[in-house]
């Protein structure tokens, strides 16, 4: 990428951010679904810093086994330590570990980027939780040994409720939804909180993210076979149900459901619908009814007319510049170019480059 790299450096000129690195990633045979996320995760600065900090404190463990977290940290460290400002690196170790860990990603077939995102975030959380639990058990064992030696016993009861561990992955991506169900007979409202790392939204032709979010939180009536069991009535009852965002995340990830199963066809079809996603977003479907403001900073784009083939690229905003990442290639683009990825206003269009997964960052300090 020598020529492309120098072209990017030339385009940015003296505006090239100090200490920043813009590197392409080698494709190991249909690994664009993976590269598109690796590119953008590197530019989630709090995530990158916490990952590099984690790596610095864990790399000296001689008996530490490779996992996706250490392989991702190793890749970010490799990019971060490059002497050149631009170039190409090979995420070989990460891809090998991914394929070893999950057989879904072992083939050279087209993969769904959203499936990879879910697997990656949940895997990182799982690793951090297990490590924290192991450290806690070790500390408790050590403390318990000391107390026993001093003749005292641990007074903690078995029934103490354990607080869920909040990792730095949670702090960046996790929000909380409230699922409210109102019984139509006794008017009792039951609310259940659910954590989420991304929101999957149904889409319609010529719509917007705002309208998709309103539809996501709209009140739905449960009748006939959809009736729910009301604990107060002790029977199945009709009900009204709605989802609201109780705690908006710092990084809001929105998955547009572009791949839909069509019963008449007996297969999945890609919905090329035009869905407008603004650079500035006001999240109004919250429990408090107070708008949370977000700014778009990354888009994973699916290129192709169907669900079983195609390509993934990503658009990433870094230091107020928009960049286009396509495996090894990195180019600078105008912000106005982002709207060319909204989708197609007509069903049959030559444009097959559609925004699939959107990343918004909270503008409010309260989410940090």
N, C-alpha and C positions, 0 to 999 in steps of 0.2 A: 504493500500500500504506500510505497514511497512517494509516488506522484500524487496520489489522492491525499496523503498526509500533508505534503507540502502545500497542496491546493487549499486544504482546510486552514493551515497556519497562515497562508497568504490572505485568505478571506477574513480571518479574525484579526490579522495584523497585530497592532499594539494593544488590541482589546482582548488578546488571548489571556484568559484568567491565570494569574500567577499560581504555580504549583499544581494546576489541573492537568489531567491526562485524558485524551480522547483517543481510545484504541478500539479497533475493530476486533472481531473474534472469529477465529477459523471455524468453518462448518465441517462437522465430521459425518456428513451424510444425513441430511434431513434433521439437523439439530437446530434449525432456525427458531423453533418454538422455545428452545432453551436459551439461545443467544439473545433473543429479543428481551427477555426478562433480566438476564445477567447485565445487559447494557444499562437498563434503566435503574436496577437496584443499586448499581455503583453510584448513581447520581442522587439517591436519597441520602443526603449528607449525614443525618443522625444515625441512620442504619449502617452506613459505611464506617463511620467513626466507631460505633459500638462493636462492629464486627472486627475491625482492625485492633481495637483494644482487647477484645476477647482473644484474638490470635496471639497477641504479644504476651498475654498472661498464660497461654496454654501450650505454646509451641515447644517449650522445654520439657514437656512430659514425655520421657523416653518410651514408656509403655502405652502411650495414648494411641488408640486405633483411629485410622481415617474414618471420617463420616462426612455427610454432606456439608455440615457446618464448617469443619476444618478445611475441606476442599474449596468451599466458597471463599473463606477467609484467605486461603493461600492464593487464590486467583486475584482477589482484590489487592493483596499485598504485592503480588507480581506487577500488576498494572501501576499501582501507586509508586513503586520503586523504580520505574523506568526512567532512564536518563533523558530519552526523547520525549517530546510532547505528544506525538502521534505515532501510530504504527499498528501492528497486528500481534495479538498473542493467541495462543492455543489453549482453550479451557479443557485440555485433555483429561487431566486428573479428575475434574468435576464431572465430566460426561461419563468417564469410566465408572466412577462411584455411583452415579445416578442409575446406570444400566445394571450394575451389580446389585443394587438395592431394590430395584423395581423392574420386573420383567416386562411391564407395559412399554417401557422406553428402550427395550433391547432391539427391536426391529427397526428397519429403515423406512417403515411406513410413516405416512403423515400423522402427526400427533396433535391433539387438541391443547392449545396453549393454556386454556383455563384449567384443565385437568392437571397440567404440570404445575401451575401456580399454586393450586390448592395442596398438592402433594408436597411441594417445597416448603411452604409456610408452616404446614402442620408438622413436617419432619423437623424443621429447625426448632419449633416450640418443644417438640417431644425430646429432642437432644438436650436442650437447655433445662427442661424440667427434671429429666433424669439425673443430670449432673448436679443440679441444685439439691435434689433429694438425697443423692449419695453423699454430698458434702455435709448436709444437715444430719444424716444418720451417723456419719463419722464423728461430727462434733458432739452429738448426743451420747454416743458410745463412750467418747473420751470423758465427757462431763460426768456421765453415770459412773464410770470407773473411779473417778476422783471422789465422788460423793460416797460411794460404797467404801472406799478406803478410809474416808473420814467418819464412817459410821452413820451416814444419813442416806435415806432412800428418796428416789424421785417421786414427789407427791402428785404428779400430773395424772388426772383421771383419764380413763380410756374414752370417755364420752366427749372429750373436748373437740369442738368442730375445727377442722383444719381450714385455714384460709387458702384459697386457690393462689398458686404462685403466679405472679405477673412478671413475665420476662420482658426484655427490651424489644422482642418481636411484637409482643402484645401491645407495648406502649406505643409503638409506631402504627400498627394496623388494626388493633381490636376496637370495635365499638359494641354497644349493647342495644338490642332491639327489645321492645316490650310488645308481647303478643296478647292483646286484650280480647276476651270472649264474653259477650253479654247474653245471658239466657233471655229469650223472648217471653218466657212464662213468668219467671220470678224476678227478672231484672238484675239478678246478681251478676257482678262483673268479676271475672277471674283474670288476673294478669300474670304472665310468666315471662321472665327475662331470658333472653338468648344472646350469647356472645356471637359476633360475626367478624370475619377477617375480610370479607368482600360481600357486595350486594349483587345478586343476579336479577336483572330486570327484563321483563317481557317488553318487546318493542312493537311499534306499529309504523306503517308507512307515513312519511312526512310528519314526524313527531319530534320531540325534544327530550333531553334528559329530565328536565323539570316535569314534563307531563308523564314520563315513565315512572318517576319517583312518586308523583301524586297517585298514579294507578296502583303502585306497589303498596301505598298506605291507605288506599280507599277502603271503605267499609263493605264487607262481603257478607251476604246472608247464607247461612247454612240451613238447608232444608232437605227433606226426603232422605236419601241415603247418606247425606252429609251431616245429619244431625249429630250433636255432641252430647256426651253424658254429663248432665248437671248434677253435681254432688248434693246440692240443696233440694232439688226436686226428686233426686234418686231415680232418674229416668232419662231417656234420650229426648232431647228438646231441640227445637229450632233455635238458632242463635245468630248474633251478628259478630263478625270478627274483623279485627284490623291490626295492622302492624305499624308501630311508630318507633322512631329512633330515640332511645332514652339517653344514650351517651354517644355522640358523634366521635369517630376516630380521628386521630391526627392525620393519617393518610387514608383517604376514602378511595377504595378500589371498587369500580363499577364494571360489572360484566354484562355486556349486552347479549341477550340470548339470540344470537344470529343463526344458530343451527336448530331447526325445529323438525320433529318427526311428523311427517304427513301420512296419515293412515291410508288415504286413497292411493298413494304412491308406494307405500310399504317401505319407506326409507326416509333418511334425514335430508333436508334441503337447506341451503343457505339463504337466509333472508337478507337481501341487499338493500333493505329499506334505508331511506335517508333519515338519520336520527341526529339532530343538531346537538352538539355538546359545546357549551360556551367555555371560554377561557376563565371567566369568573362565574362561580356557581353559588347560589344561595340555597342552602338546604333548609326547607321550611317544614318538612314532615317530622318534626321533633316533638317529644313529649311536652317540653316547656313552651312550644310555639315561638321560640326565639330563633331567628334565622342564624344559621352557622355559615360563615362565608369561607369558600374554598377557591383555590386557584389551580387550574390544570397545569400539570408539569410533565405528563408522559401519556403516550397512547401506544398500545400494541395493536398493530394493523394486520388483518388477515387479507392476503392477496390471493384471489382465486374465485371461481364461480361455484364451487361445491365444497361440502364438508370433509371429503376424504382425500383431497389433494390441495395443493397451493403452497403458500410461503408466508412467513411472518417477518415483519420488520417493526421497528419502534421509532417513535418520535419522542425526543427528550429535551426538556428545557433545562439549560444549565447556565447560570450566571447571565440570565436575561437573553440568552441566545437559544434558538431552536435548532436541534441537530437531528439528522436522519441517519439511523443506524440500520444497515443491511449487511449482517454478518461481518465480512472483512472491511466493508466500505462505510466511511463516516463522512457526511456532508453537512454543510450549513444550509438551513432553509429559512424562508421568511415565515413569520407567525401566520400570515394570511394563507399560507399553504396548508395549514392544519385543517381548514374547512373543506379541502378537497377530499378528505377522508370521512366525511359525514355519512356517505352512502349514496345510493342512486334514487332519484325521484321517480324514475320509471323502472318497471320490473326487468326489462331487457336492456341492458346498458353495457357499453364496452368498458366502463369503469368497474373494476372488481376489487379495488383497494378500499376496504371498509374498516373504520374504527371498531375494535372488538372489546378491548379492555382498557378502561380509562383510569388514570391515577390523578387524584386531586389532593392538594395539601391544604390543611387548615390555616387560615390567616389569623386565627385567634390564639393567643398565648396560653389560654386555659387548657388546651389539649396536650400540651407538652408534658 
